Amino acid sequence: MLKTNRISTYPINQIILNRWSPRAMTGESIDDAMLMSFFESARWAPSSMNNQLTRFVYAKKDTAHWQKFFDLLVEFNQGWCKDVAALVMIISRKKSYHKDMPQPSHSLEAGACMQNLMLEATSRGYVVHGMTGLDFATAHKLLELSEDWSVDVMLAVGVFDKAKSEEMKEEISDRKPLSELVFEGVLPEDFE
């Protein structure tokens, strides 16, 4: 498992600190069983009323679907995604299955699935980089989605390439302190 030098203010599970999203990947392929383990982890994420509104559509490198997914990415992301093992689109249904009512938490649930997937990948020595630098309208058409569905994010999955990361001068990001994120009872007057 990839290890970072991140330090939390309070004790937390190390896998959370070790998860990060580098762009430097080796280009090694990923087998179906490994990728399915990532999706298996994602499907166990919390879901309002157990609606399970999130879906995953993927393309492994050197397969029939790869180029269609790759072409959705902005030029910058195409530059480094040529060396990833798989691209995964996360989509979510904007309406509940129970009463066909709007489900405002659909993207939150998709994010929970994404986090589960990322942590599982991290635990198995893979890295995942989430991207919103893609043509969402074309992705929606490519998947032939109705307006009930949202394309939320594209993930790049692969094996970390340390030498390439150093060459790219990638840095492991830090986080804002809790004092800027957590408030008891009220928001501060200078809240933006």
C-alpha positions in Angstrom: 0.0 0.0 0.0 1.2 3.5 -0.9 2.1 5.5 2.2 2.1 9.3 2.6 3.6 11.5 5.2 0.3 13.1 6.1 -0.5 13.7 9.8 -3.9 14.1 11.2 -4.8 16.3 14.2 -6.8 13.5 15.8 -6.3 9.8 15.4 -7.9 8.3 12.3 -7.5 5.2 10.2 -4.2 5.3 8.2 -5.9 4.3 5.0 -7.6 7.6 4.9 -4.3 9.5 5.2 -2.6 7.3 2.6 -5.3 7.8 0.0 -4.3 10.4 -2.5 -4.9 11.1 -6.1 -1.7 11.2 -8.1 -1.7 11.5 -11.9 1.5 9.4 -12.4 0.6 5.8 -13.2 2.5 3.0 -14.8 0.1 1.9 -17.6 -0.1 -1.6 -16.1 -3.4 -3.3 -16.8 -5.8 -4.3 -14.0 -7.6 -7.6 -14.0 -11.4 -7.9 -13.8 -11.5 -9.5 -10.4 -9.5 -6.6 -8.9 -11.6 -4.0 -10.5 -14.8 -5.8 -9.4 -13.5 -5.7 -5.8 -13.4 -1.9 -6.1 -17.0 -1.8 -7.3 -18.0 -4.3 -4.6 -16.7 -2.0 -2.0 -18.5 1.0 -3.6 -21.9 -0.7 -3.6 -21.8 -1.0 0.2 -21.8 2.8 0.7 -24.6 4.4 2.6 -27.8 5.0 0.6 -30.9 6.9 1.6 -33.8 4.5 2.0 -31.5 1.9 0.3 -32.4 3.4 -3.1 -28.8 2.6 -4.4 -29.0 5.3 -7.0 -25.3 5.1 -8.1 -24.0 3.2 -11.2 -20.6 2.7 -12.6 -19.7 2.4 -16.3 -16.1 1.6 -17.0 -13.6 1.1 -19.8 -10.3 -0.8 -19.4 -7.3 0.3 -21.5 -6.9 -1.5 -24.8 -10.6 -2.5 -25.0 -13.4 -1.5 -27.4 -14.8 1.1 -25.1 -11.6 2.8 -24.1 -11.3 5.5 -26.8 -14.9 6.7 -26.3 -14.2 7.3 -22.6 -10.8 8.8 -23.2 -12.2 11.2 -25.8 -14.5 12.7 -23.2 -11.6 14.1 -21.2 -10.2 17.6 -21.6 -6.8 17.8 -23.2 -4.9 18.1 -19.9 -6.4 15.0 -18.5 -5.8 13.1 -21.8 -2.1 13.9 -21.4 -1.7 11.8 -18.3 -4.6 9.4 -18.6 -2.9 7.5 -21.4 -1.1 5.6 -18.7 -4.1 4.6 -16.5 -5.5 1.0 -16.4 -9.2 2.0 -16.4 -11.6 4.9 -16.7 -14.8 4.8 -14.6 -17.8 7.0 -15.0 -19.9 7.4 -11.9 -23.5 8.3 -12.6 -26.5 8.7 -10.2 -30.2 8.8 -10.6 -31.7 12.1 -9.5 -35.1 10.5 -8.5 -36.0 8.0 -5.9 -37.0 4.5 -7.1 -39.6 4.3 -4.3 -41.9 7.2 -5.2 -40.2 8.7 -8.3 -39.6 11.8 -6.3 -36.5 14.1 -6.5 -33.6 12.7 -4.5 -31.4 15.7 -3.5 -28.8 13.4 -2.0 -28.1 11.4 -5.2 -24.7 13.1 -5.7 -23.8 12.7 -2.1 -24.4 9.0 -2.3 -22.3 8.8 -5.5 -19.5 10.5 -3.5 -19.8 8.0 -0.7 -19.5 5.2 -3.3 -16.5 6.9 -4.8 -14.8 7.2 -1.4 -15.4 3.5 -0.7 -13.9 2.6 -4.1 -10.9 4.8 -3.5 -10.2 3.4 -0.1 -10.5 -0.2 -1.4 -8.1 0.6 -4.2 -5.7 2.3 -1.8 -5.7 -0.8 0.4 -4.8 -3.0 -2.5 -1.9 -0.8 -3.8 -3.8 1.1 -6.5 -4.5 4.8 -6.9 -7.6 6.5 -8.1 -7.8 10.1 -9.4 -11.3 11.8 -9.7 -11.8 14.2 -12.6 -14.5 16.7 -13.6 -12.4 17.8 -16.6 -14.6 16.1 -19.1 -17.4 16.8 -21.5 -20.4 16.0 -19.3 -23.0 16.6 -22.1 -21.3 14.3 -24.5 -20.9 11.7 -21.7 -24.6 11.9 -21.0 -25.3 11.3 -24.7 -22.8 8.5 -25.0 -24.4 6.6 -22.2 -27.9 7.4 -23.6 -29.1 8.6 -20.2 -32.5 10.2 -19.6 -32.7 13.5 -17.7 -33.3 11.5 -14.6 -29.6 10.7 -14.5 -26.5 12.7 -13.7 -22.9 12.1 -14.8 -21.0 12.9 -11.7 -17.3 12.2 -12.2 -14.8 10.2 -14.2 -12.2 8.2 -12.2 -8.8 7.2 -13.5 -7.6 3.9 -11.9 -4.0 2.5 -12.0 -0.8 1.6 -10.4 1.2 4.5 -9.0 4.5 5.4 -10.8 6.8 6.9 -8.2 9.6 7.9 -10.7 7.1 9.6 -13.0 5.4 11.3 -10.1 8.8 12.8 -9.0 9.4 13.9 -12.6 6.0 15.6 -12.7 6.8 17.2 -9.3 3.5 15.9 -7.9 3.0 16.8 -4.2 0.7 15.1 -1.7 -1.9 17.7 -0.8 -2.7 18.7 2.7 -6.1 19.7 4.2 -7.4 22.8 5.8 -7.4 22.7 9.7 -10.6 21.5 11.4 -11.1 25.1 12.8 -11.9 26.2 9.3 -14.3 23.4 8.6 -16.2 22.5 11.8 -18.4 24.8 13.8 -20.6 24.2 16.9 -24.1 25.5 16.7 -23.5 28.6 14.4 -21.4 29.6 11.5 -18.8 32.4 12.2 -19.6 36.0 11.2 -16.8 35.9 8.5 -18.1 32.7 7.0 -17.9 32.6 3.2 
